[in-house]
Amino acid sequence: QPCRGDSGGPAFLGANAIAGVVSRGDGACSDHVTYTRIDTARAALVNPYFVDTAPASVHTGDACFYEGHCVEGPCLQTKDDPLLWFCSQPCDGDGDCPAAMECASDGCRYRVPSPGALGHVCARDEECESDMCREAVCTISCQVDATVCPADFECRHTGALQYCFAKPADCGSCSSGSHAPLWLVFIYFVRRRRTGRASFRRGSRAARSDTARETRSGS
C-alpha cells in the first residue's frame, strides 16, 4: 500500500496510462488508500496548469517557475525571499524595465521588498507568499515564536494575534504604526494595474500542497 510520502504517486491503468494519484489512506498503510482520478480534474486543473507553465508563456514581471518559462529573459529569484521568482529581461537603465522594476546587473528586478515578500504592501492574503496580509502588508505569524521575525522586523499584536512588521524608522517624523503609508499603498495599486500581477511565488504553494497531501495520506 502507498504510505507517508507517496501522496501524488500514480495509479497506472495499463502500461502507459495514469488513472489517478494517491490522495490519502489509513494510518497503518495497510488497509486502504484513496486515489484522485485524473480525468475528472483535467478540464479544471490539469489543462490550465499546462497552459500556465508552457515554455515562453509569461513576461517580464510575471511569476515564473523555470528557465525558459519567460519570453524576454531569465527567471530570477528575488533577493528577499527564496520562494519568489519572476521574469526579468536585459537592461541598460531603469527606463528599460517596467515601471515597478529597476535595472540591476543581472536584469530588471523588483525593488525590495519584492511583491509577495515580507513587508510588501498587499490587499489580499493570496498576494503574499505567506498567505498572510495584515495591516495592508505581507507578514508572517510570530504568535508561537517571536524570533521568526527578521532583524529589521518586530513581533507585534494585530487584534488577538501577533505578526512580524517592519520596525519603525528611527526618526522624529516617522510613523510608529504598522500600517503601510497611504502613498505607498497608492503606488502599489498603480503598479499592480500596470503589471497585472501582484504575487510572484515559485513552488511555495505546491510545497504546502505536497505537505498537506502527505499528511492526509498517513491519516
Disulfide bonds with the S-S distance in Angstrom:
Cys3-Cys29 1.98
Cys64-Cys75 2.09
Cys70-Cys87 2.07
Cys91-Cys103 2.10
Cys97-Cys108 2.07
Cys122-Cys133 2.03
Cys128-Cys138 2.14
Cys142-Cys155 1.91
Cys149-Cys164 1.91
Cys171-Cys174 1.76
